[in-house]
Amino acid sequence: MGHAVIIKDYRLTTAEILYRLPDHPEILQSYIWQAMDIAPDYPELRKFLSFWDRELEGKLHSVRVTANPVVRTGRVRHANVMQTMH
């Protein structure tokens, strides 16, 4: 097995971020973000979304989040949490 450090409550978190194109706000674009984060508060995702609001031109439309405990060798599980933030 690898040398991954597993810390309680961390989840492999994936967020689909829909945002408006700066030059064409009627068009939505999709961005996928993925990282280890702590459910259910998702501090890393919140940090990223704050950065997005502050630094990027595309206005956020919606965020769809799925999270799953770390997948271990030989085990595959479906995401058991799906939330919409924003």
Buried (B, 14 or more C-beta within 10 A) or exposed (E): EEEEEEEEEBBBBBBBBBBBEEEEEEEEEEBEBEBBBBBEEBEBBEEBBEEBEEEEEBEBBEBBBBBBBBEEEEEEEEBEEEEEBE
